[in-house]
Amino acid sequence: MSVIEIDIDDEALAIAMRHLGTRSPQDAVNAVLREYVMRAGQAEAAERDLRR
């Protein structure tokens, strides 16, 4: 795992942590990244299926 220092919107982070039920900012960011990657992959697969 990489250690990266970034500025994050505190309000958005708090909302994400509340919705995700995470206890740490790191857990929230990792959960959101995993969700985004999963959804992006699904969208790409759907586009490929439509082009067939």
Secondary structure as UniProt FT lines:
FT   HELIX           10..20
FT   HELIX           25..51
//
